[in-house]
Amino acid sequence: MVEQITGMLALIGVLSLFCQWLGWKLRLPAILPLLLCGLTLGPGLGFLNPDEIFGNLLFPIISLGVAVILFEGALTLNFKEIKDHGRMVTHLVTIGTVITWACISTATFYLLDFSWEIALLFGALVVVTGPTVIVPMLRSVRPKSQLASILRWEGIVIDPIGALLAVLVFEYITVSGDQTTHVLYALGSMLSLGLGLGAAAGYLTGQILRRNLLPHYLRNTAVLTLMLGIFVGSNLLQEESGLLTVTVMGIWLANMRGVDIAEILEFKETLTVLLISALFILLAARLDSNAMLDLGWGGLGVLAVTMLLARPLSIWVSGVGTSLSRADKWFLCWIAPRGIVAAAVSSLFAIKLEANNVQGADAIVPLVFLIIIGTVVIQSLTAGRWARFLGVKADSAQGLLIFGASKFSRELAKILKAKDVKVLLADNNWDNIRLARMDNIPVYFGNPASEHAETYMDLTGIGRVLIISPYRQLNPLVSFHFQDFFGTKKVFGLNNTEVGSARHQLSETYKQRLCLFGDAVSYAKIASLMARGAQLKVTNLTENFSFEHFRKRYGETAMPLVYLTKEGKVVVVSGNDTVFPNGIELISLLPIEALEEAKVQQAIAEREAQEAQEKSAAEAALAKIKADEEAEQLRLVQAEAKVAIEDNTADPLQAADETLAKS
């Protein structure tokens, strides 16, 4: 039996990894391969039966997994960020949540004949969307930057809010089922313990992190252990209060000043990916396909209300007072896929409610899975066409993600930003990020190839990646990550490798992309040039000042970087590019030698211009003297002719001819 459990755990781990990879490769939400895997192994083949294999261990596994998922989600709920992302996001996660909850709960009550308690719980479970399903969909659809940002932040923020709402409804149902205790008193004590203990645990954990009372290598493990301990302790003090406690604990930590939770959040997200994947396979394997079919037309009716009534109503009400157009709102109405959090939390609540003999609890999980399958599949297949029909798809992305926020990158980013080109700097070095923020440049602090970056780094409008960092071990990872994301021809890196050392260990595909700004340009070379006073400059190339004139003025040491066309396209210089058409704005790096050469060429040009001006002035003066002499000579001849005519000493016609001949 032990060997069977061990084997199943290993198999679930391998399948979880494969499903995550398959979703990433196909640009689909990972929830779809996970769902198909679980349904195939469970109801389909009957190979995986979690209840028989894990027995009494199944509930603790799901319970602890959900606790970690809710805590990780709560760590992302920073109240300041809600305000920073506009009125629409704020309205969606507040007013929109209430509208969605009310519509779905009412439809569930009337269409499926659920009790109000179960209907309200179900409505709370499916108000969440979640970044794990939104982000892959946005990659394939590529809507306008503003719409992508709204949907992404809605998914991030609404996860903990929806989970908290579901926990509160669940605890109300649990307390209401206790006939020996007053409902309000029991609910009040549960809320007091959850809120109080959660806030206290969050504050104490924050103090430990703020004062660096733990060594760096223990921080992540310690926070995870403390969270699980608080979860279990809260449940021992008051049954079913643990989920509320860890949710409040995470929210407190996320909003506590002076507490850096970036590494903790990244660790929790890595752990959550494994937990979510494994849990979803287990939960899908437990699903009774007959129970889903038994929902019948009522279940489809709830799905229709969720997609066609609740979502549009919440969007149009939340959009009052915003600058969104009608097409923008109609697009947002169609994008609201439900995610893994709803499935995990609903399964845990269903198990607990079934243990308490709550009527209708066995129908929650099939209905939640129906909503997940319906929203993810239908919206994934139709969102792209809907965006094209409404005209809200983004234009060809011309923005640049620059990995490495050194002085050179910051100067380049400032020029591009001034030219209305979207640019984002990413770096692991906090000092570089701080200096970039002081220049009002959008930044991401951390590894841009991480799971955290995949969720929180806004890549809308970004079409290419420039790797300009000194991190030789991390550069290839970032390059390969974004080659899969944007394509191999849109990721460029500096040639930082040394011939005869590590370069031969790299793949040919990667080596071919090490040609940013030229085959022989490295980070060390750029850093050295900047340290010696090199400057970035924008030059307009025209018919009167072509690239040949540019080379003549600045010499061969001038380094072209990027140029902007009249049509607004951004072209990155790579390899041995030497063709630069007229009518572009060329951004180049000018070393000291190029600047000195430009001064010499400018002095020569000024001297030549002065000599030409002096020569022209002299020629003009000579021409004037000659003209004056000729005019004087003509005047004298005319005077002589006049005198001869008056004295009748010459024939008038002959005198005129002689005058013309002399002139």
C-alpha positions in Angstrom: 0.0 0.0 0.0 2.8 2.4 0.9 4.5 1.6 -2.4 1.3 2.3 -4.3 0.8 5.7 -2.6 4.5 6.6 -3.3 4.1 5.5 -6.9 0.9 7.5 -7.4 2.4 10.6 -5.8 5.4 10.4 -8.2 3.1 9.8 -11.2 1.0 12.8 -10.3 4.1 14.9 -10.0 5.4 13.9 -13.4 2.0 14.3 -15.0 1.6 17.7 -13.4 4.9 18.9 -14.9 4.0 17.5 -18.3 0.6 19.2 -18.3 2.1 22.5 -17.3 4.7 22.2 -20.1 2.0 21.2 -22.6 -0.1 24.3 -21.7 2.9 26.5 -22.0 3.9 25.0 -25.3 0.4 25.3 -26.8 -0.2 28.8 -25.4 -3.2 27.5 -23.5 -4.2 27.7 -19.8 -2.6 24.8 -18.1 -5.9 24.0 -16.5 -7.1 22.3 -19.7 -4.4 19.7 -20.0 -4.6 19.1 -16.2 -8.4 18.7 -16.4 -8.1 16.2 -19.3 -5.4 14.3 -17.5 -7.4 13.9 -14.3 -10.6 13.0 -16.1 -8.8 10.4 -18.3 -7.1 8.8 -15.3 -10.1 9.0 -13.0 -13.6 8.6 -14.5 -12.2 7.6 -17.9 -9.8 4.7 -17.2 -10.5 4.2 -13.5 -6.8 4.1 -13.0 -6.6 6.8 -10.3 -9.0 6.8 -7.4 -7.8 9.3 -4.9 -10.2 8.3 -2.1 -9.2 4.6 -2.3 -5.4 5.3 -2.6 -5.0 8.1 -0.1 -7.9 7.3 2.3 -7.9 9.5 5.3 -4.8 11.4 4.0 -6.7 12.9 1.1 -8.5 15.5 3.2 -5.3 16.8 4.9 -3.5 16.9 1.6 -6.3 19.0 0.0 -6.7 21.1 3.1 -3.0 22.1 3.4 -2.7 22.6 -0.3 -5.7 25.0 -0.4 -4.2 26.9 2.6 -1.0 27.4 0.7 -2.9 28.5 -2.4 -5.0 31.0 -0.5 -2.0 32.4 1.4 0.0 32.9 -1.8 -3.0 34.6 -3.4 -3.5 36.8 -0.4 0.2 37.9 -0.6 -0.6 39.5 -3.9 -3.4 41.7 -2.6 -1.8 45.1 -2.1 -4.4 47.7 -1.6 -2.2 50.4 -3.1 -1.9 48.5 -6.3 -5.7 48.4 -6.6 -5.8 52.2 -6.7 -2.8 52.4 -9.0 -4.5 50.4 -11.7 -7.4 52.6 -12.4 -11.1 53.0 -11.6 -12.2 50.0 -13.8 -10.1 47.5 -11.9 -11.2 48.9 -8.5 -14.9 48.7 -9.6 -14.5 45.2 -11.0 -13.1 43.7 -7.8 -15.6 45.5 -5.6 -18.9 46.3 -7.3 -18.4 43.8 -10.1 -17.7 41.0 -7.5 -21.0 41.7 -5.7 -23.0 41.8 -9.0 -21.5 38.6 -10.2 -22.1 36.9 -6.9 -25.7 38.0 -6.7 -26.5 37.0 -10.3 -24.9 33.5 -10.2 -26.3 32.7 -6.7 -29.8 33.7 -7.8 -29.6 31.6 -11.0 -28.3 28.6 -9.1 -31.1 28.9 -6.6 -33.9 29.0 -9.2 -32.4 26.9 -12.0 -31.0 24.0 -10.0 -33.2 24.2 -6.9 -30.2 24.6 -4.6 -30.7 25.9 -1.1 -29.8 29.6 -0.6 -26.8 28.7 1.5 -25.3 26.4 -1.1 -26.2 28.8 -3.9 -24.5 31.7 -2.2 -21.4 29.5 -1.6 -21.3 28.5 -5.2 -21.7 32.1 -6.4 -18.8 33.1 -4.1 -16.6 30.3 -5.5 -16.9 31.2 -9.1 -16.5 35.0 -8.9 -12.7 34.6 -9.3 -10.9 34.5 -12.6 -7.2 34.2 -11.8 -4.0 34.9 -13.6 -3.3 31.3 -14.4 -6.1 31.3 -17.0 -6.1 34.9 -18.0 -2.4 35.4 -18.8 -2.2 32.5 -21.4 -5.4 33.7 -23.0 -4.1 37.3 -23.3 -0.9 36.0 -25.0 -2.9 34.4 -27.8 -5.5 37.1 -28.2 -3.2 40.1 -27.8 -5.8 42.8 -27.1 -5.0 46.5 -26.6 -2.6 47.3 -23.8 -5.3 48.9 -21.6 -7.7 46.0 -21.9 -4.9 43.4 -21.2 -3.8 45.4 -18.1 -7.4 45.5 -16.8 -8.0 41.8 -17.2 -4.6 40.8 -15.8 -4.9 42.9 -12.7 -8.5 41.9 -12.2 -7.4 38.2 -12.1 -4.6 39.0 -9.7 -6.6 41.0 -7.3 -9.9 39.2 -7.3 -8.3 35.8 -6.3 -7.9 36.6 -2.6 -11.0 38.7 -2.5 -13.1 35.9 -4.0 -11.5 33.3 -1.8 -12.1 35.4 1.3 -15.8 35.8 0.3 -16.1 32.1 -0.2 -14.5 31.4 3.2 -16.9 33.7 4.9 -20.0 32.2 3.3 -18.7 28.7 4.1 -18.1 29.5 7.7 -21.6 31.0 7.9 -23.1 27.7 6.5 -21.0 25.7 8.9 -22.1 27.7 11.9 -25.7 27.7 10.7 -25.7 24.0 10.8 -24.9 23.9 14.5 -28.2 23.9 16.2 -26.7 24.0 19.7 -25.0 27.3 19.3 -26.4 30.7 18.5 -25.5 31.4 14.9 -24.4 35.0 15.3 -22.3 34.3 18.4 -20.5 31.4 16.7 -20.0 33.3 13.5 -18.8 36.3 15.4 -16.3 34.2 17.4 -15.0 32.6 14.2 -14.6 35.9 12.4 -12.9 37.4 15.5 -10.4 34.6 15.7 -9.8 34.5 12.0 -9.3 38.2 11.7 -7.5 38.7 15.0 -5.2 35.8 14.8 -4.5 36.4 11.1 -3.6 40.0 11.7 -1.4 39.1 14.7 0.3 36.4 12.8 0.9 38.6 9.8 2.3 41.4 12.0 4.7 39.1 13.9 5.9 37.4 10.8 6.4 40.9 9.2 8.4 42.0 12.2 10.6 38.9 11.9 11.3 39.6 8.3 11.7 43.4 8.8 14.3 42.9 11.5 16.2 40.1 9.7 15.8 37.8 12.7 16.2 34.8 10.3 19.1 33.9 8.0 18.4 34.4 4.4 18.2 30.7 3.5 15.5 30.1 6.2 13.2 33.0 5.3 11.0 31.1 2.8 10.9 27.9 4.7 10.1 29.7 8.0 7.2 31.7 6.5 5.7 28.5 5.0 6.1 26.6 8.3 4.6 29.5 10.3 1.7 29.8 8.0 0.9 26.1 8.2 1.3 26.2 12.0 -1.1 29.1 12.2 -3.6 27.3 9.9 -3.6 24.2 12.1 -3.7 26.1 15.3 -6.6 28.3 14.2 -8.6 25.2 13.3 -7.9 23.7 16.7 -9.0 26.8 18.5 -12.1 27.3 16.3 -13.1 24.7 13.7 -13.0 25.8 10.1 -11.4 29.2 10.9 -7.9 28.3 9.5 -8.6 29.4 5.9 -9.8 32.8 7.0 -6.8 33.2 9.3 -4.1 32.4 6.6 -5.9 34.6 4.1 -5.9 37.6 6.5 -2.3 36.8 7.4 -1.2 37.0 3.8 -3.1 40.3 3.1 -1.5 41.8 6.2 2.0 40.9 5.1 1.3 42.2 1.6 0.3 45.6 2.9 2.9 45.9 5.7 5.5 48.7 5.2 9.1 47.8 5.1 8.6 44.1 4.5 10.1 42.7 1.3 8.0 39.7 0.3 9.3 39.4 -3.3 11.4 36.3 -2.7 8.8 34.7 -0.4 6.1 35.3 -3.0 8.3 33.8 -5.8 9.0 30.7 -3.6 5.3 30.4 -2.7 4.3 30.7 -6.4 6.8 27.9 -7.4 5.3 25.7 -4.6 1.8 26.7 -5.6 2.4 25.6 -9.2 3.2 22.1 -8.1 0.3 22.1 -5.5 -2.2 23.4 -8.0 -1.2 21.0 -10.7 -1.3 18.0 -8.4 -4.5 19.0 -6.7 -6.3 19.6 -9.9 -5.4 16.2 -11.3 -6.6 14.6 -8.0 -9.8 16.7 -8.0 -10.6 16.0 -11.6 -10.0 12.3 -11.0 -12.5 12.4 -8.1 -15.1 14.0 -10.4 -18.2 11.9 -11.0 -19.1 12.4 -14.7 -22.6 11.2 -14.1 -23.1 14.0 -11.5 -22.1 16.6 -14.1 -24.5 15.1 -16.6 -27.2 15.1 -13.9 -27.0 18.9 -13.7 -28.8 18.8 -17.1 -30.2 22.0 -18.6 -30.1 23.7 -15.3 -26.3 23.5 -15.2 -26.1 24.9 -18.7 -28.5 27.6 -17.7 -26.2 28.6 -14.8 -23.3 28.6 -17.3 -25.2 30.9 -19.7 -26.1 33.3 -16.9 -22.5 33.4 -15.7 -21.2 34.2 -19.2 -24.1 36.2 -20.8 -25.7 38.0 -17.9 -23.5 38.3 -14.8 -20.3 39.2 -16.6 -21.8 41.8 -19.0 -23.8 43.4 -16.2 -20.7 43.7 -13.9 -18.6 45.2 -16.8 -21.2 47.8 -17.8 -21.9 48.9 -14.2 -18.2 48.9 -13.3 -17.4 50.9 -16.5 -19.6 53.9 -15.6 -17.4 56.9 -15.4 -14.4 55.3 -17.2 -12.9 56.2 -20.6 -13.5 52.7 -22.1 -15.3 52.6 -25.4 -18.3 50.4 -26.2 -16.1 48.0 -28.1 -13.7 47.8 -25.1 -16.6 47.0 -22.7 -18.0 44.3 -25.0 -14.6 42.7 -25.2 -14.2 42.6 -21.5 -17.7 41.1 -21.2 -16.5 38.0 -22.9 -13.3 37.3 -21.1 -13.8 35.9 -17.6 -12.5 32.2 -17.5 -12.6 30.5 -14.1 -9.5 28.9 -12.7 -8.0 26.3 -10.5 -8.5 28.2 -7.2 -12.3 27.8 -7.6 -11.9 24.1 -8.2 -9.5 23.5 -5.2 -11.5 25.6 -2.7 -14.9 24.1 -3.8 -13.6 20.5 -3.5 -12.3 21.2 0.0 -15.6 22.8 1.1 -17.6 20.1 -0.5 -15.8 17.4 1.5 -16.3 19.3 4.7 -20.0 20.0 4.0 -20.7 16.4 3.0 -19.1 15.3 6.3 -21.6 17.6 8.0 -24.5 16.1 5.9 -25.3 19.4 4.3 -27.8 18.8 1.6 -26.7 19.7 -1.9 -22.9 19.8 -1.1 -22.2 16.9 -3.5 -23.4 19.0 -6.5 -21.0 21.9 -5.8 -17.9 20.4 -7.4 -19.5 19.1 -10.6 -21.1 22.5 -11.1 -17.9 24.4 -10.5 -16.1 22.1 -13.0 -18.8 22.7 -15.5 -18.3 26.5 -15.2 -14.5 26.1 -15.5 -14.7 23.9 -18.5 -17.4 26.0 -20.2 -15.7 29.4 -19.7 -12.1 28.3 -20.4 -12.9 26.3 -23.6 -15.5 28.6 -25.1 -13.7 31.8 -24.4 -10.3 30.4 -25.4 -11.7 29.4 -28.8 -13.6 32.6 -29.5 -11.8 35.4 -27.8 -9.4 36.1 -30.7 -12.2 36.3 -33.3 -14.3 38.5 -31.0 -11.3 40.9 -30.5 -10.8 41.2 -34.3 -14.5 41.7 -34.8 -14.6 44.6 -32.3 -11.3 46.0 -33.5 -9.6 45.9 -30.1 -6.6 43.8 -31.1 -3.2 45.5 -30.5 -1.1 46.6 -33.4 2.2 45.0 -34.1 4.1 45.3 -30.8 7.1 47.7 -31.2 8.0 48.0 -27.6 11.3 46.6 -26.1 12.0 44.7 -22.9 15.6 45.3 -21.9 17.1 42.9 -19.4 19.8 44.8 -17.6 19.2 48.4 -16.2 22.7 49.7 -16.4 23.5 53.4 -17.2 23.6 52.5 -20.9 20.2 50.8 -20.8 18.6 53.6 -18.9 19.9 56.2 -21.4 18.6 54.2 -24.3 15.3 53.7 -22.5 14.9 57.4 -21.9 15.4 58.2 -25.6 13.0 55.5 -26.7 10.4 56.6 -24.2 10.7 60.2 -25.4 10.0 58.8 -28.9 6.7 57.2 -27.6 8.2 53.7 -27.8 7.1 51.4 -25.0 10.1 50.2 -23.0 10.5 48.1 -19.9 13.7 47.5 -17.9 14.2 44.4 -15.9 17.1 43.7 -13.5 18.1 41.8 -10.3 20.1 44.8 -9.1 18.1 47.0 -6.9 20.4 50.0 -7.3 19.9 49.9 -11.1 16.1 49.6 -10.7 16.0 52.5 -8.2 17.9 54.8 -10.6 15.6 53.8 -13.5 12.6 54.6 -11.4 14.0 58.0 -10.6 14.1 58.6 -14.4 10.4 57.5 -14.6 11.2 54.4 -16.6 8.9 51.4 -16.2 10.8 48.6 -14.5 10.5 45.0 -13.2 12.7 44.0 -10.2 13.7 40.4 -10.5 14.2 37.6 -13.0 12.1 38.3 -16.1 12.0 34.6 -16.8 10.5 33.7 -13.5 7.0 32.5 -12.7 6.4 35.8 -10.8 7.3 37.8 -13.8 5.0 35.8 -16.0 2.1 36.9 -13.9 3.1 40.4 -12.9 5.3 41.8 -15.6 3.2 43.7 -18.1 4.4 42.8 -21.6 1.5 44.3 -23.5 3.0 46.4 -26.3 6.4 44.6 -26.0 7.5 42.9 -29.2 11.3 42.3 -28.7 13.8 41.6 -26.0 17.3 43.0 -25.7 19.6 41.2 -23.2 22.1 43.8 -22.0 23.2 42.5 -18.7 26.4 41.2 -17.1 24.7 38.0 -15.8 26.3 35.3 -18.0 24.6 32.4 -16.3 21.1 34.0 -16.4 21.3 35.5 -19.9 20.9 32.2 -21.7 17.9 31.3 -19.5 16.2 34.7 -20.3 17.0 34.3 -23.9 15.5 30.8 -24.3 12.4 31.8 -22.2 11.6 34.7 -24.5 12.5 33.0 -27.7 9.6 30.6 -26.9 7.4 33.6 -26.1 8.2 36.0 -29.0 10.1 33.9 -31.4 13.8 33.4 -32.1 14.1 36.4 -34.4 12.9 38.9 -31.8 15.3 38.1 -29.0 18.8 39.7 -29.1 21.8 39.3 -26.8 25.2 40.8 -26.5 28.2 38.7 -27.3 29.4 38.3 -23.7 31.0 34.8 -24.3 34.7 34.2 -24.6 36.1 32.3 -27.5 37.6 29.0 -26.4 35.9 29.0 -23.0 32.2 28.6 -22.4 31.0 29.6 -25.9 31.4 26.2 -27.4 29.1 24.8 -24.7 26.2 27.0 -25.9 23.7 25.9 -28.5 24.0 27.2 -32.1 20.6 28.8 -31.8 21.7 30.9 -28.9 25.0 31.8 -30.4 23.3 33.1 -33.5 21.4 35.6 -31.5 24.6 37.0 -29.8 24.8 39.8 -32.3 23.1 42.7 -30.7 24.5 46.0 -32.0 27.2 44.0 -33.9 29.0 40.6 -33.7 31.9 42.0 -31.7 29.9 44.1 -29.2 29.9 42.8 -25.6 28.6 44.2 -22.3 32.1 44.9 -21.1 32.8 47.0 -24.2 29.6 49.0 -23.8 30.3 49.5 -20.0 33.9 50.6 -20.8 32.7 53.1 -23.4 30.1 54.6 -21.1 32.6 54.8 -18.2 34.9 56.8 -20.6 32.2 59.3 -21.4 30.4 57.8 -24.5 27.1 59.4 -25.3 23.9 58.3 -27.0 22.6 60.5 -29.8 19.6 60.7 -32.1 20.5 61.5 -35.7 18.0 62.2 -38.5 19.2 60.6 -41.8 18.1 62.5 -44.9 19.1 62.9 -48.5 21.3 65.8 -47.5 22.8 63.8 -44.5 22.9 60.1 -45.3 24.6 57.3 -43.4 27.7 57.9 -45.4 27.8 61.5 -44.0 27.2 60.1 -40.6 30.2 57.8 -40.9 32.3 60.6 -42.3 31.4 62.8 -39.3 31.7 60.3 -36.5 34.1 57.7 -37.9 34.0 53.9 -37.7 33.9 53.8 -33.9 30.3 55.1 -33.8 27.9 52.3 -32.9 24.4 52.3 -34.4 21.9 50.8 -31.9 18.3 51.2 -33.0 16.4 53.2 -35.6 12.9 54.4 -36.0 11.1 54.6 -39.3 8.5 57.2 -40.3 5.8 54.5 -40.0 6.6 54.1 -36.3 8.5 50.8 -36.6 11.4 50.1 -34.3 14.4 48.2 -35.9 17.1 46.8 -33.7 20.6 46.8 -35.2 22.2 43.4 -35.1 25.0 41.4 -36.8 26.7 43.3 -39.6 23.8 45.6 -40.5 25.2 48.4 -42.7 22.2 49.5 -44.7 20.4 52.5 -43.1 17.9 54.1 -45.3 17.2 57.8 -45.4 14.2 59.2 -43.6 14.9 57.4 -40.3 15.9 58.5 -36.8 19.1 56.6 -35.9 20.0 56.1 -32.2 23.7 55.5 -31.8 26.4 55.2 -29.2 29.2 57.7 -29.8 32.5 56.9 -28.0 35.0 59.6 -27.1 36.9 59.0 -30.3 33.7 59.5 -32.3 32.9 62.7 -30.4 36.4 64.0 -31.0 36.3 63.0 -34.6 32.9 64.9 -34.9 34.6 68.0 -33.4 37.4 67.7 -35.9 35.0 67.2 -38.8 32.9 70.1 -37.6 35.9 72.4 -37.4 37.0 71.4 -40.9 33.5 71.9 -42.2 33.3 75.3 -40.5 36.7 76.3 -41.9 35.7 75.1 -45.4 32.4 77.0 -45.1 34.2 80.1 -44.0 36.7 79.9 -46.8 33.9 79.3 -49.3 32.1 82.3 -47.9 35.2 84.5 -48.1 35.9 83.3 -51.6 32.3 83.9 -52.6 32.4 87.4 -51.0 35.7 88.2 -52.9 34.2 87.0 -56.2 31.1 89.1 -55.6 33.3 92.1 -54.9 35.4 91.6 -58.0 32.2 91.1 -60.1 30.8 94.4 -58.6 34.0 96.3 -59.5 34.0 94.9 -63.0 30.3 95.8 -63.4 30.9 99.3 -62.1 33.8 99.8 -64.5 31.7 98.6 -67.4 28.9 100.8 -66.4 31.2 103.8 -66.2 32.7 103.0 -69.6 29.3 102.7 -71.1 28.3 106.1 -69.6 31.3 107.8 -71.1 30.7 106.3 -74.5 27.1 107.4 -74.4 28.1 110.9 -73.4 30.6 111.1 -76.3 27.9 109.9 -78.8 25.5 112.5 -77.4 28.0 115.3 -77.9 28.8 114.2 -81.4 25.2 114.2 -82.4 24.5 117.6 -80.9 27.5 119.1 -82.8 26.4 117.5 -86.0 29.9 116.1 -86.4 28.6 112.6 -87.0 25.7 110.8 -88.5 23.2 109.8 -85.7 23.0 106.3 -86.9 26.7 106.0 -87.3 27.2 107.5 -83.9 24.8 104.9 -82.3 26.6 102.0 -84.1 29.9 103.3 -82.8 28.5 103.6 -79.3 27.2 100.1 -79.3 30.4 98.8 -80.7 32.4 100.5 -78.0 30.1 99.2 -75.3 
